[in-house]
Amino acid sequence: MGALAVLVVMAWPAGGLRFGAIDERTLPAGASAAAAAAEVRERFEVPPERVQVVVLERPDANLEEYTAAVARLPHVGAVRVVPTARVGEYGYAEHKRLPTVVLVAAAVGPDTAEGARLVDALRETPAPGSVLVGGRAAQITDTNEAVRGALPWVAVAMCSSLLAALTAFTRSAMAPLKALTVAVVSLGASLGLIVWTFQQGHGAGALGDFTVTGSLDASMLLFTLAVAFGLSIDYEVFLLGRIREEFDSGLDNRTAVVEGISRTGRLMTSAAVALAISTAAMTTSHVSILKLIGAGIASAAILDALLVRGILVPAVMTLLGPANWWKPVLTGRRRRGRHIAASDRRAAFRSGT
């Protein structure tokens, strides 16, 4: 219970996860790109990332009414229509019915909740013809919606395939469910640690100075969590395979768990330490996304090998007892054949043949 409580506490900050996008703030403050961006923000009243680009594909005489409605939206500082013209055959500017570009200066950042609501409001405001909204805020909003829409389906497909593979490997219906549950708990703790360290900025002192943006890039975060989840399942398969071998050899569940842990514990711990050392070297980088990947994978490996596989998994398997190896009851000749084969293997092991 103590290990589970620690993992739940570590996972708690994950509830405040906010997705953002990569920009120059991932670079050190002394980098030329970061310095140029800081100078632009200082000299211009509206930074470029706060400008929403609205494209009206078929504008008409109601353009002034539309811009007036946009100007009344919350957090809108100014609205400007970009003139559109085309150079004709004789060099004269011939105004055509081209798409009109409207620039909307926002008073809020693109990676804030207010910025996302402004993007939605711009898309919902009645306009002459269809409306396309671009800019940094729209990019972040669309990315977040795409991730939230696809992530549940990806998770279902991944969990289903893992359950099928682990069921075939362990010949049990309970062990795969336990393995997947423990992996999700471990992944939640790793995510909470990443949010606490990089999004909230509590690890700036220990990992070196980096800019705390209040959000995390979705692509890099999902990559880090995918690697951490794969490591968790890899350790689980290695441990379950050894415990299953001991159980099939004739040992009871508790003894099989103890033997499996004792024979694989040093190897898993050594592998986790080696991986943690190699990936933790990335935290010395001056690029914050590399720090996130290195610290995230290293902490996940150590956490999973020591706290999860060393304490939580043995405790759960001991409490479940023979239920670890429960599987649907077989009937008829197939059931009797498997029962006789298992009895023969245990008898052969005890006799030493």
Secondary structure, 3 states (H helix, E strand, C coil): CHHHHHHHHHHHHHHHCCEECCCHHHCCCCCHHHHHHHHHHHHCCCCHHHEEEEEECCCCCCHHHHHHHHHCCCCEEEEEEECCCEECCCCCEECCCCCEEEEEEECCCCCCHHHHHHHHHHHHCCCCCCEEEECHHHHHHHHHHHHHHHHHHHHHHHHHHHHHHHHHHHCCCHHHHHHHHHHHHHHHHHHHHHHHHHHCCCCCCCCCCCCCCCCEEHHHHHHHHHHHHHHHHHHHHHHHHHHHHHHHCCCCHHHHHHHHHHHHHHHHHHHHHHHHHHHHHHHHCCCHHHHHHHHHHHHHHHHHHHHHHHHHHHHHHHHHHHHHHCCCCCCHHHHHHHHHHHHHHHHHHHHCC
